[in-house]
Amino acid sequence: MNKVVADAATAIAGVKDGSSILLGGFGLCGIPESCISALAKAGVKNLVCISNNAGVDDFGLGVLLKTRQIRKMISSYVGENAEFERQLLAGELEVDLVPQGTLVTRIEMAGMGIPAFFTPAGYGTEVAEGKEVRVFNNKHYLLEMALGADFAMIKAWKGDRYGNLVFRKATRNFSTSMAKAGTITIAEVEELVAPGQLDPDEIDVAGIYVHRIFQGGPYEKRIEKRTVRIQP
């Protein structure tokens, strides 16, 4: 089945005010730049965005925060975004901070159709407020719910028109789990190839999980914090 669409604007069709969206990426590595740009241009508002982090002020999800299109962020780290901090402290943005391991496991559970699971992470902290606690082997565990979304938007290195995806190194991060947890999964790729050109043993996400795919770019691929040693 050919899942190729013309561009990012076509790919995000159906996203409406209030939609929930899983967005791949870690820091600024492997983020769906083209999809985020298309969402900004579309002007959809009150979005619930689920991502490891919230980008920086002028890039990644920071773009949608600046245009006030995000109502709620579900993330594990947001320390590089001053506008995020301002909106949070002003009560303009709803935020659910989740331990990183718990966040990705909640997404994985949604992809597997498992509604909930128990984890020790967060017990005894604010994370545990309002959650069921049970004891297993003399250790306290919190009940965490699976976390899916209306849409999943991810970026891969290569993909074919059937939706099979290959990532490069750390860019796969949360994306392989998110691809399975979106009701509609959208993949943007740097290189779109014909079926049969991807080595089956190197495919990270099978096409069965992807509903729309397009070749994106040009990509900036920013580095969140450049920390290089001064040469002697």
FIKOLZA-1660 file (N, C-alpha, C; in steps of 0.1 Angstrom, whole numbers, plus 5000, padded with zeros to 4 digits):
% residues 232
   i   px   py   pz ch aa at
   1 5008 4988 5000  A  M  N
   1 5000 5000 5000  A  M CA
   1 5009 5012 5000  A  M  C
   2 5006 5021 4990  A  N  N
   2 5014 5034 4990  A  N CA
   2 5009 5044 5000  A  N  C
   3 5018 5048 5009  A  K  N
   3 5014 5057 5020  A  K CA
   3 5020 5071 5018  A  K  C
   4 5026 5073 5007  A  V  N
   4 5033 5086 5004  A  V CA
   4 5022 5097 5003  A  V  C
   5 5025 5108 5009  A  V  N
   5 5017 5121 5007  A  V CA
   5 5027 5131 5002  A  V  C
   6 5021 5142 4997  A  A  N
   6 5029 5152 4990  A  A CA
   6 5039 5160 4998  A  A  C
   7 5034 5164 5010  A  D  N
   7 5042 5173 5019  A  D CA
   7 5037 5173 5033  A  D  C
   8 5043 5181 5041  A  A  N
   8 5039 5181 5055  A  A CA
   8 5025 5186 5057  A  A  C
   9 5021 5196 5049  A  A  N
   9 5008 5202 5051  A  A CA
   9 4997 5191 5048  A  A  C
  10 5000 5183 5038  A  T  N
  10 4990 5172 5035  A  T CA
  10 4991 5161 5046  A  T  C
  11 5003 5159 5051  A  A  N
  11 5004 5148 5061  A  A CA
  11 4997 5151 5074  A  A  C
  12 4996 5164 5078  A  I  N
  12 4989 5167 5091  A  I CA
  12 4974 5169 5090  A  I  C
  13 4969 5166 5078  A  A  N
  13 4955 5168 5076  A  A CA
  13 4947 5160 5087  A  A  C
  14 4937 5166 5092  A  G  N
  14 4929 5160 5103  A  G CA
  14 4933 5165 5117  A  G  C
  15 4945 5171 5118  A  V  N
  15 4948 5176 5131  A  V CA
  15 4939 5189 5134  A  V  C
  16 4933 5189 5145  A  K  N
  16 4923 5200 5148  A  K CA
  16 4926 5205 5162  A  K  C
  17 4919 5216 5165  A  D  N
  17 4921 5222 5178  A  D CA
  17 4918 5212 5189  A  D  C
  18 4927 5210 5198  A  G  N
  18 4925 5201 5209  A  G CA
  18 4931 5187 5207  A  G  C
  19 4937 5185 5195  A  S  N
  19 4943 5171 5192  A  S CA
  19 4954 5168 5201  A  S  C
  20 4956 5156 5204  A  S  N
  20 4968 5151 5211  A  S CA
  20 4978 5146 5201  A  S  C
  21 4991 5149 5204  A  I  N
  21 5002 5146 5194  A  I CA
  21 5014 5141 5201  A  I  C
  22 5019 5129 5197  A  L  N
  22 5032 5124 5202  A  L CA
  22 5042 5129 5192  A  L  C
  23 5053 5135 5197  A  L  N
  23 5063 5141 5188  A  L CA
  23 5077 5135 5192  A  L  C
  24 5083 5128 5182  A  G  N
  24 5096 5122 5185  A  G CA
  24 5107 5132 5187  A  G  C
  25 5118 5127 5192  A  G  N
  25 5130 5136 5194  A  G CA
  25 5135 5136 5208  A  G  C
  26 5148 5139 5209  A  F  N
  26 5154 5139 5222  A  F CA
  26 5163 5152 5222  A  F  C
  27 5160 5162 5230  A  G  N
  27 5166 5175 5228  A  G CA
  27 5162 5180 5215  A  G  C
  28 5171 5183 5206  A  L  N
  28 5168 5187 5192  A  L CA
  28 5172 5177 5182  A  L  C
  29 5175 5165 5187  A  C  N
  29 5179 5154 5179  A  C CA
  29 5167 5145 5174  A  C  C
  30 5166 5145 5161  A  G  N
  30 5155 5136 5155  A  G CA
  30 5141 5141 5156  A  G  C
  31 5140 5155 5157  A  I  N
  31 5126 5160 5158  A  I CA
  31 5119 5162 5145  A  I  C
  32 5106 5160 5144  A  P  N
  32 5099 5162 5131  A  P CA
  32 5098 5176 5127  A  P  C
  33 5108 5182 5122  A  E  N
  33 5109 5197 5120  A  E CA
  33 5098 5201 5110  A  E  C
  34 5096 5193 5099  A  S  N
  34 5087 5197 5089  A  S CA
  34 5072 5197 5094  A  S  C
  35 5069 5187 5102  A  C  N
  35 5055 5186 5108  A  C CA
  35 5053 5197 5117  A  C  C
  36 5063 5201 5125  A  I  N
  36 5061 5212 5135  A  I CA
  36 5059 5225 5127  A  I  C
  37 5066 5227 5117  A  S  N
  37 5065 5239 5109  A  S CA
  37 5051 5239 5102  A  S  C
  38 5046 5228 5098  A  A  N
  38 5032 5227 5092  A  A CA
  38 5022 5230 5102  A  A  C
  39 5023 5225 5114  A  L  N
  39 5014 5228 5125  A  L CA
  39 5013 5243 5128  A  L  C
  40 5025 5249 5128  A  A  N
  40 5025 5264 5131  A  A CA
  40 5018 5271 5120  A  A  C
  41 5020 5267 5108  A  K  N
  41 5013 5274 5097  A  K CA
  41 4998 5271 5096  A  K  C
  42 4994 5259 5101  A  A  N
  42 4980 5256 5101  A  A CA
  42 4972 5264 5112  A  A  C
  43 4979 5268 5122  A  G  N
  43 4973 5276 5133  A  G CA
  43 4964 5268 5142  A  G  C
  44 4965 5255 5142  A  V  N
  44 4957 5247 5152  A  V CA
  44 4961 5250 5166  A  V  C
  45 4951 5250 5175  A  K  N
  45 4954 5255 5189  A  K CA
  45 4949 5245 5199  A  K  C
  46 4953 5247 5211  A  N  N
  46 4949 5239 5223  A  N CA
  46 4954 5225 5221  A  N  C
  47 4966 5223 5215  A  L  N
  47 4972 5210 5213  A  L CA
  47 4977 5204 5226  A  L  C
  48 4976 5191 5228  A  V  N
  48 4983 5184 5239  A  V CA
  48 4995 5177 5232  A  V  C
  49 5007 5182 5236  A  C  N
  49 5019 5177 5230  A  C CA
  49 5026 5168 5239  A  C  C
  50 5029 5156 5235  A  I  N
  50 5037 5146 5243  A  I CA
  50 5050 5144 5237  A  I  C
  51 5061 5148 5244  A  S  N
  51 5074 5148 5238  A  S CA
  51 5084 5148 5250  A  S  C
  52 5096 5142 5248  A  N  N
  52 5106 5141 5258  A  N CA
  52 5109 5155 5264  A  N  C
  53 5109 5165 5255  A  N  N
  53 5112 5179 5259  A  N CA
  53 5105 5189 5250  A  N  C
  54 5106 5202 5253  A  A  N
  54 5098 5212 5246  A  A CA
  54 5106 5221 5237  A  A  C
  55 5117 5215 5232  A  G  N
  55 5125 5223 5222  A  G CA
  55 5132 5235 5229  A  G  C
  56 5136 5245 5221  A  V  N
  56 5142 5257 5226  A  V CA
  56 5133 5269 5221  A  V  C
  57 5136 5281 5225  A  D  N
  57 5126 5292 5223  A  D CA
  57 5122 5294 5209  A  D  C
  58 5131 5292 5199  A  D  N
  58 5128 5295 5185  A  D CA
  58 5129 5283 5176  A  D  C
  59 5129 5271 5182  A  F  N
  59 5131 5259 5174  A  F CA
  59 5124 5247 5180  A  F  C
  60 5120 5237 5172  A  G  N
  60 5113 5226 5177  A  G CA
  60 5099 5230 5183  A  G  C
  61 5095 5224 5193  A  L  N
  61 5082 5227 5199  A  L CA
  61 5081 5241 5205  A  L  C
  62 5093 5247 5207  A  G  N
  62 5094 5261 5211  A  G CA
  62 5086 5270 5201  A  G  C
  63 5086 5266 5189  A  V  N
  63 5079 5274 5178  A  V CA
  63 5064 5274 5182  A  V  C
  64 5058 5263 5185  A  L  N
  64 5044 5262 5188  A  L CA
  64 5040 5268 5202  A  L  C
  65 5050 5268 5211  A  L  N
  65 5048 5275 5224  A  L CA
  65 5048 5290 5222  A  L  C
  66 5056 5295 5213  A  K  N
  66 5057 5309 5210  A  K CA
  66 5044 5314 5204  A  K  C
  67 5038 5306 5196  A  T  N
  67 5025 5310 5189  A  T CA
  67 5013 5307 5197  A  T  C
  68 5015 5301 5209  A  R  N
  68 5005 5298 5219  A  R CA
  68 4995 5288 5213  A  R  C
  69 5001 5278 5206  A  Q  N
  69 4992 5267 5201  A  Q CA
  69 4991 5255 5209  A  Q  C
  70 5000 5254 5220  A  I  N
  70 5000 5243 5229  A  I CA
  70 4993 5246 5242  A  I  C
  71 4983 5238 5245  A  R  N
  71 4976 5239 5258  A  R CA
  71 4982 5232 5269  A  R  C
  72 4987 5220 5266  A  K  N
  72 4993 5211 5276  A  K CA
  72 5006 5204 5271  A  K  C
  73 5016 5203 5279  A  M  N
  73 5028 5196 5276  A  M CA
  73 5030 5184 5285  A  M  C
  74 5032 5172 5280  A  I  N
  74 5035 5160 5288  A  I CA
  74 5050 5157 5284  A  I  C
  75 5059 5159 5293  A  S  N
  75 5073 5158 5290  A  S CA
  75 5081 5153 5302  A  S  C
  76 5094 5150 5300  A  S  N
  76 5102 5147 5311  A  S CA
  76 5113 5157 5314  A  S  C
  77 5116 5166 5304  A  Y  N
  77 5126 5176 5306  A  Y CA
  77 5123 5189 5298  A  Y  C
  78 5123 5200 5304  A  V  N
  78 5119 5213 5297  A  V CA
  78 5128 5224 5301  A  V  C
  79 5140 5221 5305  A  G  N
  79 5149 5232 5310  A  G CA
  79 5156 5241 5301  A  G  C
  80 5154 5239 5288  A  E  N
  80 5161 5248 5278  A  E CA
  80 5152 5258 5272  A  E  C
  81 5140 5260 5277  A  N  N
  81 5130 5268 5270  A  N CA
  81 5125 5279 5279  A  N  C
  82 5129 5291 5277  A  A  N
  82 5125 5302 5286  A  A CA
  82 5111 5306 5285  A  A  C
  83 5105 5305 5273  A  E  N
  83 5091 5308 5270  A  E CA
  83 5082 5297 5277  A  E  C
  84 5087 5285 5277  A  F  N
  84 5080 5274 5284  A  F CA
  84 5079 5278 5299  A  F  C
  85 5090 5282 5305  A  E  N
  85 5091 5285 5319  A  E CA
  85 5082 5297 5322  A  E  C
  86 5082 5307 5313  A  R  N
  86 5073 5318 5316  A  R CA
  86 5058 5315 5316  A  R  C
  87 5054 5307 5306  A  Q  N
  87 5040 5303 5305  A  Q CA
  87 5036 5294 5316  A  Q  C
  88 5045 5285 5321  A  L  N
  88 5042 5276 5332  A  L CA
  88 5040 5284 5345  A  L  C
  89 5049 5294 5348  A  L  N
  89 5049 5301 5360  A  L CA
  89 5037 5311 5360  A  L  C
  90 5033 5315 5348  A  A  N
  90 5021 5324 5347  A  A CA
  90 5008 5317 5347  A  A  C
  91 5008 5304 5347  A  G  N
  91 4996 5296 5347  A  G CA
  91 4989 5296 5333  A  G  C
  92 4997 5298 5323  A  E  N
  92 4992 5298 5309  A  E CA
  92 4993 5285 5302  A  E  C
  93 5000 5276 5308  A  L  N
  93 5003 5263 5302  A  L CA
  93 5002 5252 5312  A  L  C
  94 4994 5242 5308  A  E  N
  94 4993 5230 5317  A  E CA
  94 5005 5221 5314  A  E  C
  95 5011 5216 5325  A  V  N
  95 5023 5208 5323  A  V CA
  95 5022 5195 5332  A  V  C
  96 5025 5184 5326  A  D  N
  96 5026 5171 5333  A  D CA
  96 5040 5166 5331  A  D  C
  97 5049 5168 5342  A  L  N
  97 5062 5163 5341  A  L CA
  97 5063 5148 5346  A  L  C
  98 5069 5140 5337  A  V  N
  98 5068 5125 5339  A  V CA
  98 5083 5120 5339  A  V  C
  99 5087 5112 5349  A  P  N
  99 5100 5106 5348  A  P CA
  99 5103 5100 5334  A  P  C
 100 5115 5101 5329  A  Q  N
 100 5117 5098 5315  A  Q CA
 100 5114 5083 5312  A  Q  C
 101 5119 5074 5321  A  G  N
 101 5116 5060 5319  A  G CA
 101 5101 5057 5319  A  G  C
 102 5094 5064 5328  A  T  N
 102 5080 5062 5329  A  T CA
 102 5073 5067 5317  A  T  C
 103 5077 5078 5311  A  L  N
 103 5071 5084 5299  A  L CA
 103 5072 5074 5288  A  L  C
 104 5084 5069 5285  A  V  N
 104 5086 5060 5273  A  V CA
 104 5078 5047 5276  A  V  C
 105 5078 5042 5288  A  T  N
 105 5071 5030 5291  A  T CA
 105 5056 5032 5289  A  T  C
 106 5050 5043 5293  A  R  N
 106 5036 5046 5291  A  R CA
 106 5033 5046 5276  A  R  C
 107 5042 5051 5268  A  I  N
 107 5040 5052 5254  A  I CA
 107 5041 5038 5248  A  I  C
 108 5050 5030 5252  A  E  N
 108 5052 5016 5248  A  E CA
 108 5040 5008 5251  A  E  C
 109 5034 5010 5263  A  M  N
 109 5023 5002 5267  A  M CA
 109 5011 5005 5258  A  M  C
 110 5009 5018 5255  A  A  N
 110 4998 5022 5245  A  A CA
 110 5000 5014 5232  A  A  C
 111 5012 5014 5227  A  G  N
 111 5015 5007 5215  A  G CA
 111 5012 4992 5215  A  G  C
 112 5013 4986 5227  A  M  N
 112 5011 4972 5229  A  M CA
 112 4997 4969 5233  A  M  C
 113 4989 4979 5236  A  G  N
 113 4975 4977 5240  A  G CA
 113 4973 4973 5254  A  G  C
 114 4983 4976 5262  A  I  N
 114 4983 4974 5277  A  I CA
 114 4979 4986 5284  A  I  C
 115 4967 4987 5291  A  P  N
 115 4962 4999 5296  A  P CA
 115 4970 5006 5307  A  P  C
 116 4977 4998 5315  A  A  N
 116 4984 5004 5327  A  A CA
 116 4995 4994 5332  A  A  C
 117 5003 4999 5340  A  F  N
 117 5014 4991 5346  A  F CA
 117 5019 4997 5359  A  F  C
 118 5026 4990 5367  A  F  N
 118 5031 4995 5380  A  F CA
 118 5046 4997 5379  A  F  C
 119 5051 5009 5384  A  T  N
 119 5065 5012 5384  A  T CA
 119 5069 5018 5398  A  T  C
 120 5081 5016 5403  A  P  N
 120 5085 5023 5415  A  P CA
 120 5089 5037 5413  A  P  C
 121 5092 5041 5401  A  A  N
 121 5096 5055 5398  A  A CA
 121 5086 5065 5403  A  A  C
 122 5091 5075 5411  A  G  N
 122 5082 5086 5415  A  G CA
 122 5075 5084 5428  A  G  C
 123 5076 5072 5434  A  Y  N
 123 5069 5069 5447  A  Y CA
 123 5076 5079 5457  A  Y  C
 124 5067 5085 5466  A  G  N
 124 5072 5094 5476  A  G CA
 124 5075 5108 5471  A  G  C
 125 5071 5111 5459  A  T  N
 125 5073 5124 5453  A  T CA
 125 5060 5130 5448  A  T  C
 126 5060 5142 5443  A  E  N
 126 5048 5148 5437  A  E CA
 126 5042 5140 5426  A  E  C
 127 5051 5132 5420  A  V  N
 127 5046 5123 5408  A  V CA
 127 5036 5114 5413  A  V  C
 128 5036 5110 5426  A  A  N
 128 5027 5099 5431  A  A CA
 128 5013 5105 5435  A  A  C
 129 5012 5118 5435  A  E  N
 129 4999 5124 5440  A  E CA
 129 4987 5119 5432  A  E  C
 130 4977 5114 5439  A  G  N
 130 4965 5109 5432  A  G CA
 130 4966 5096 5425  A  G  C
 131 4977 5089 5426  A  K  N
 131 4979 5076 5419  A  K CA
 131 4978 5064 5429  A  K  C
 132 4973 5053 5424  A  E  N
 132 4972 5041 5432  A  E CA
 132 4986 5036 5435  A  E  C
 133 4987 5032 5448  A  V  N
 133 5000 5026 5452  A  V CA
 133 4998 5012 5457  A  V  C
 134 5006 5003 5452  A  R  N
 134 5006 4989 5457  A  R CA
 134 5020 4984 5461  A  R  C
 135 5020 4974 5469  A  V  N
 135 5033 4969 5474  A  V CA
 135 5035 4955 5468  A  V  C
 136 5047 4954 5462  A  F  N
 136 5051 4941 5456  A  F CA
 136 5065 4938 5462  A  F  C
 137 5066 4926 5468  A  N  N
 137 5079 4922 5474  A  N CA
 137 5085 4933 5483  A  N  C
 138 5076 4939 5492  A  N  N
 138 5080 4949 5501  A  N CA
 138 5085 4962 5495  A  N  C
 139 5081 4965 5483  A  K  N
 139 5085 4977 5476  A  K CA
 139 5072 4984 5471  A  K  C
 140 5072 4997 5472  A  H  N
 140 5060 5005 5467  A  H CA
 140 5061 5008 5452  A  H  C
 141 5049 5006 5446  A  Y  N
 141 5048 5009 5431  A  Y CA
 141 5036 5018 5428  A  Y  C
 142 5038 5026 5418  A  L  N
 142 5027 5035 5414  A  L CA
 142 5020 5029 5401  A  L  C
 143 5007 5031 5400  A  L  N
 143 5000 5027 5388  A  L CA
 143 5001 5038 5378  A  L  C
 144 5006 5035 5367  A  E  N
 144 5007 5045 5356  A  E CA
 144 4999 5040 5344  A  E  C
 145 4992 5050 5338  A  M  N
 145 4983 5047 5326  A  M CA
 145 4991 5047 5313  A  M  C
 146 4987 5039 5304  A  A  N
 146 4993 5040 5290  A  A CA
 146 4990 5053 5284  A  A  C
 147 4999 5058 5275  A  L  N
 147 4998 5071 5269  A  L CA
 147 4999 5071 5254  A  L  C
 148 4987 5070 5248  A  G  N
 148 4987 5071 5233  A  G CA
 148 4982 5085 5229  A  G  C
 149 4980 5087 5216  A  A  N
 149 4976 5101 5212  A  A CA
 149 4968 5099 5198  A  A  C
 150 4961 5110 5195  A  D  N
 150 4954 5110 5182  A  D CA
 150 4964 5109 5170  A  D  C
 151 4976 5115 5172  A  F  N
 151 4986 5115 5161  A  F CA
 151 5000 5113 5167  A  F  C
 152 5008 5106 5159  A  A  N
 152 5022 5105 5163  A  A CA
 152 5030 5111 5151  A  A  C
 153 5040 5120 5153  A  M  N
 153 5048 5126 5143  A  M CA
 153 5062 5123 5146  A  M  C
 154 5069 5116 5137  A  I  N
 154 5082 5112 5139  A  I CA
 154 5091 5115 5127  A  I  C
 155 5104 5115 5129  A  K  N
 155 5113 5118 5118  A  K CA
 155 5123 5106 5117  A  K  C
 156 5125 5101 5105  A  A  N
 156 5135 5090 5103  A  A CA
 156 5145 5094 5092  A  A  C
 157 5155 5086 5091  A  W  N
 157 5165 5089 5081  A  W CA
 157 5160 5085 5067  A  W  C
 158 5156 5072 5066  A  K  N
 158 5151 5067 5053  A  K CA
 158 5138 5060 5055  A  K  C
 159 5130 5060 5045  A  G  N
 159 5117 5053 5045  A  G CA
 159 5113 5049 5031  A  G  C
 160 5104 5039 5030  A  D  N
 160 5099 5036 5016  A  D CA
 160 5084 5039 5016  A  D  C
 161 5078 5038 5004  A  R  N
 161 5065 5042 5002  A  R CA
 161 5055 5033 5010  A  R  C
 162 5059 5022 5015  A  Y  N
 162 5051 5013 5023  A  Y CA
 162 5051 5018 5038  A  Y  C
 163 5060 5027 5041  A  G  N
 163 5061 5032 5055  A  G CA
 163 5072 5026 5064  A  G  C
 164 5080 5017 5058  A  N  N
 164 5091 5011 5066  A  N CA
 164 5101 5022 5069  A  N  C
 165 5107 5022 5081  A  L  N
 165 5116 5033 5085  A  L CA
 165 5129 5028 5090  A  L  C
 166 5139 5036 5087  A  V  N
 166 5153 5033 5092  A  V CA
 166 5158 5046 5099  A  V  C
 167 5163 5045 5111  A  F  N
 167 5168 5057 5118  A  F CA
 167 5183 5056 5118  A  F  C
 168 5189 5068 5121  A  R  N
 168 5204 5068 5122  A  R CA
 168 5207 5071 5137  A  R  C
 169 5215 5061 5143  A  K  N
 169 5220 5062 5156  A  K CA
 169 5210 5067 5166  A  K  C
 170 5213 5078 5174  A  A  N
 170 5204 5082 5185  A  A CA
 170 5191 5089 5180  A  A  C
 171 5190 5091 5167  A  T  N
 171 5177 5098 5163  A  T CA
 171 5165 5090 5164  A  T  C
 172 5167 5077 5167  A  R  N
 172 5155 5068 5169  A  R CA
 172 5148 5071 5182  A  R  C
 173 5156 5075 5192  A  N  N
 173 5151 5078 5206  A  N CA
 173 5137 5073 5209  A  N  C
 174 5128 5082 5211  A  F  N
 174 5114 5078 5215  A  F CA
 174 5106 5074 5203  A  F  C
 175 5111 5077 5191  A  S  N
 175 5102 5076 5179  A  S CA
 175 5097 5062 5176  A  S  C
 176 5105 5052 5178  A  T  N
 176 5101 5038 5175  A  T CA
 176 5089 5034 5184  A  T  C
 177 5089 5039 5196  A  S  N
 177 5077 5036 5205  A  S CA
 177 5065 5044 5201  A  S  C
 178 5068 5057 5198  A  M  N
 178 5056 5066 5194  A  M CA
 178 5049 5061 5182  A  M  C
 179 5057 5056 5172  A  A  N
 179 5051 5052 5160  A  A CA
 179 5040 5041 5162  A  A  C
 180 5041 5034 5173  A  K  N
 180 5031 5023 5175  A  K CA
 180 5019 5028 5184  A  K  C
 181 5020 5041 5189  A  A  N
 181 5011 5045 5199  A  A CA
 181 5002 5057 5194  A  A  C
 182 5003 5060 5182  A  G  N
 182 4995 5071 5176  A  G CA
 182 4983 5064 5168  A  G  C
 183 4971 5070 5169  A  T  N
 183 4960 5065 5161  A  T CA
 183 4963 5067 5146  A  T  C
 184 4969 5078 5143  A  I  N
 184 4975 5081 5130  A  I CA
 184 4989 5084 5131  A  I  C
 185 4998 5077 5125  A  T  N
 185 5013 5079 5126  A  T CA
 185 5018 5085 5113  A  T  C
 186 5025 5096 5115  A  I  N
 186 5030 5104 5103  A  I CA
 186 5045 5103 5104  A  I  C
 187 5052 5099 5093  A  A  N
 187 5066 5099 5093  A  A CA
 187 5072 5108 5083  A  A  C
 188 5081 5117 5086  A  E  N
 188 5088 5124 5077  A  E CA
 188 5102 5119 5076  A  E  C
 189 5108 5118 5064  A  V  N
 189 5121 5112 5062  A  V CA
 189 5130 5121 5054  A  V  C
 190 5143 5119 5056  A  E  N
 190 5153 5126 5048  A  E CA
 190 5154 5121 5034  A  E  C
 191 5152 5108 5033  A  E  N
 191 5153 5101 5020  A  E CA
 191 5142 5091 5018  A  E  C
 192 5134 5093 5008  A  L  N
 192 5123 5084 5004  A  L CA
 192 5127 5075 4993  A  L  C
 193 5127 5061 4996  A  V  N
 193 5132 5052 4986  A  V CA
 193 5121 5042 4981  A  V  C
 194 5124 5035 4971  A  A  N
 194 5115 5025 4966  A  A CA
 194 5115 5013 4974  A  A  C
 195 5103 5006 4975  A  P  N
 195 5103 4993 4982  A  P CA
 195 5114 4983 4977  A  P  C
 196 5120 4977 4987  A  G  N
 196 5131 4967 4984  A  G CA
 196 5144 4973 4985  A  G  C
 197 5145 4987 4987  A  Q  N
 197 5159 4993 4988  A  Q CA
 197 5163 4993 5003  A  Q  C
 198 5154 4990 5012  A  L  N
 198 5158 4990 5026  A  L CA
 198 5162 4976 5030  A  L  C
 199 5173 4974 5037  A  D  N
 199 5176 4960 5042  A  D CA
 199 5166 4956 5053  A  D  C
 200 5159 4945 5051  A  P  N
 200 5149 4941 5061  A  P CA
 200 5155 4940 5075  A  P  C
 201 5167 4937 5076  A  D  N
 201 5174 4935 5089  A  D CA
 201 5177 4948 5096  A  D  C
 202 5176 4959 5088  A  E  N
 202 5179 4972 5094  A  E CA
 202 5167 4981 5096  A  E  C
 203 5155 4976 5093  A  I  N
 203 5143 4984 5095  A  I CA
 203 5139 4985 5110  A  I  C
 204 5138 4997 5115  A  D  N
 204 5135 5000 5129  A  D CA
 204 5120 5000 5132  A  D  C
 205 5112 5005 5122  A  V  N
 205 5098 5006 5124  A  V CA
 205 5091 5000 5111  A  V  C
 206 5083 4990 5113  A  A  N
 206 5076 4983 5102  A  A CA
 206 5065 4992 5097  A  A  C
 207 5063 4991 5084  A  G  N
 207 5053 5000 5077  A  G CA
 207 5039 4998 5082  A  G  C
 208 5036 4987 5089  A  I  N
 208 5023 4985 5094  A  I CA
 208 5018 4996 5104  A  I  C
 209 5028 5002 5110  A  Y  N
 209 5025 5012 5120  A  Y CA
 209 5024 5026 5115  A  Y  C
 210 5028 5028 5102  A  V  N
 210 5029 5041 5096  A  V CA
 210 5017 5043 5087  A  V  C
 211 5010 5054 5088  A  H  N
 211 4999 5057 5080  A  H CA
 211 5002 5067 5068  A  H  C
 212 5011 5076 5071  A  R  N
 212 5014 5086 5061  A  R CA
 212 5029 5089 5061  A  R  C
 213 5035 5091 5050  A  I  N
 213 5050 5093 5049  A  I CA
 213 5053 5103 5038  A  I  C
 214 5063 5111 5041  A  F  N
 214 5067 5121 5031  A  F CA
 214 5082 5125 5032  A  F  C
 215 5088 5130 5022  A  Q  N
 215 5101 5134 5023  A  Q CA
 215 5102 5149 5027  A  Q  C
 216 5108 5151 5039  A  G  N
 216 5108 5165 5044  A  G CA
 216 5121 5172 5041  A  G  C
 217 5123 5183 5049  A  G  N
 217 5135 5190 5047  A  G CA
 217 5132 5204 5041  A  G  C
 218 5142 5213 5039  A  P  N
 218 5156 5210 5044  A  P CA
 218 5157 5210 5059  A  P  C
 219 5166 5202 5065  A  Y  N
 219 5167 5201 5079  A  Y CA
 219 5178 5209 5085  A  Y  C
 220 5176 5216 5096  A  E  N
 220 5187 5223 5103  A  E CA
 220 5195 5214 5112  A  E  C
 221 5189 5204 5118  A  K  N
 221 5196 5195 5127  A  K CA
 221 5204 5202 5137  A  K  C
 222 5198 5211 5144  A  R  N
 222 5206 5219 5154  A  R CA
 222 5211 5211 5166  A  R  C
 223 5221 5216 5172  A  I  N
 223 5227 5210 5184  A  I CA
 223 5222 5219 5196  A  I  C
 224 5216 5212 5206  A  E  N
 224 5210 5220 5217  A  E CA
 224 5220 5228 5224  A  E  C
 225 5231 5221 5228  A  K  N
 225 5242 5228 5235  A  K CA
 225 5255 5223 5229  A  K  C
 226 5262 5232 5222  A  R  N
 226 5275 5228 5217  A  R CA
 226 5285 5229 5227  A  R  C
 227 5291 5218 5231  A  T  N
 227 5301 5218 5242  A  T CA
 227 5314 5211 5236  A  T  C
 228 5322 5218 5230  A  V  N
 228 5335 5213 5225  A  V CA
 228 5346 5218 5233  A  V  C
 229 5357 5210 5234  A  R  N
 229 5368 5214 5241  A  R CA
 229 5377 5223 5233  A  R  C
 230 5382 5234 5239  A  I  N
 230 5391 5243 5233  A  I CA
 230 5404 5236 5230  A  I  C
 231 5408 5237 5218  A  Q  N
 231 5420 5230 5214  A  Q CA
 231 5432 5238 5220  A  Q  C
 232 5442 5230 5225  A  P  N
 232 5454 5237 5231  A  P CA
 232 5462 5244 5220  A  P  C
% end
